[in-house]
């Protein structure tokens, strides 16, 4: 069983990883006013890019993984914009890890 010292060390390790390449992300939830900017690490989805087949057509969507502090306010269907190759790309959150005791982890896919 992990003790409180172990959990604290894991939180510290995740904070170091996040802060190594931190970006400011502004979440938009529904039609509400955007949330305050939150600090997260955003990593490319790599082989996790989403492929959808529909009959004779195929679609590929870029996916990213987000890592933030345990207090990050993020939910499925939230949206945010990142600049990729000097162009804005809109992302939609598709998954949020339920256990946030060490860090907040989420996945999002490009929708525009």
C-alpha positions in Angstrom: 0.0 0.0 0.0 1.3 3.4 -0.9 1.8 5.8 2.0 1.4 9.6 2.0 5.1 10.1 1.3 4.8 7.9 -1.8 1.8 9.8 -3.1 3.5 13.2 -2.4 6.6 12.0 -4.4 4.4 10.8 -7.3 2.7 14.2 -7.3 6.0 16.0 -7.3 7.3 13.8 -10.1 4.2 14.6 -12.2 4.7 18.3 -11.5 8.3 18.2 -12.8 7.2 16.4 -15.9 4.3 18.8 -16.5 6.4 21.9 -15.8 9.2 20.8 -18.2 6.9 21.9 -21.2 4.0 23.6 -19.7 1.5 25.6 -21.8 -1.4 27.8 -20.8 -4.8 26.2 -21.9 -8.1 28.1 -21.9 -11.0 25.7 -21.6 -14.4 26.6 -23.1 -17.3 24.7 -21.7 -20.6 24.8 -23.6 -21.7 28.4 -24.3 -20.3 29.6 -21.0 -17.6 32.2 -20.5 -14.1 30.5 -21.0 -12.5 29.3 -17.8 -9.3 30.9 -16.5 -6.1 29.7 -18.2 -4.8 26.5 -16.6 -1.2 25.2 -16.8 -0.9 21.8 -18.5 1.6 19.8 -20.6 0.2 18.8 -24.0 1.8 15.9 -25.8 1.1 14.6 -29.3 -1.0 11.5 -29.5 1.6 9.8 -31.8 0.2 6.4 -32.8 -2.9 7.3 -30.8 -4.3 9.3 -33.7 -8.0 8.4 -34.2 -9.1 6.8 -37.4 -12.7 6.5 -38.3 -14.1 4.5 -41.2 -17.5 5.2 -42.7 -18.3 3.2 -45.8 -15.8 4.1 -48.5 -14.3 7.1 -46.6 -11.7 7.3 -43.9 -10.9 10.1 -41.5 -7.9 10.7 -39.3 -8.0 13.1 -36.4 -5.0 14.3 -34.4 -5.1 13.4 -30.7 -3.3 15.0 -27.8 -2.8 14.0 -24.2 -3.0 16.6 -21.4 -1.3 16.4 -18.0 -2.2 18.9 -15.3 -2.3 19.3 -11.5 -5.0 17.5 -9.5 -7.0 20.7 -9.4 -7.4 21.2 -13.2 -11.0 21.9 -14.1 -11.6 19.8 -17.3 -14.5 17.7 -18.4 -15.4 15.5 -21.4 -16.7 17.7 -24.3 -14.7 20.8 -23.1 -13.0 22.6 -26.0 -9.7 24.5 -26.3 -7.6 25.9 -29.1 -3.9 25.3 -29.6 -1.5 26.8 -32.1 -0.1 24.0 -34.3 2.3 24.9 -37.1 1.3 28.6 -36.8 -2.4 27.8 -37.2 -5.1 27.5 -34.6 -6.5 24.0 -34.1 -9.7 23.4 -32.1 -9.7 20.3 -29.8 -12.5 18.5 -27.9 -11.8 16.6 -24.7 -12.8 13.0 -25.2 -11.6 11.3 -22.0 -10.6 12.4 -18.5 -9.0 9.9 -16.1 -11.4 9.5 -13.1 -8.6 9.2 -10.5 -7.0 12.6 -10.0 -5.2 11.8 -6.8 -1.8 12.2 -8.4 -2.5 14.3 -11.5 -5.2 15.2 -14.0 -4.8 13.3 -17.3 -7.1 13.8 -20.3 -7.2 13.1 -24.0 -8.5 15.4 -26.7 -9.0 15.2 -30.5 -8.7 17.8 -33.1 -12.2 18.7 -34.5 -11.2 21.6 -36.9 
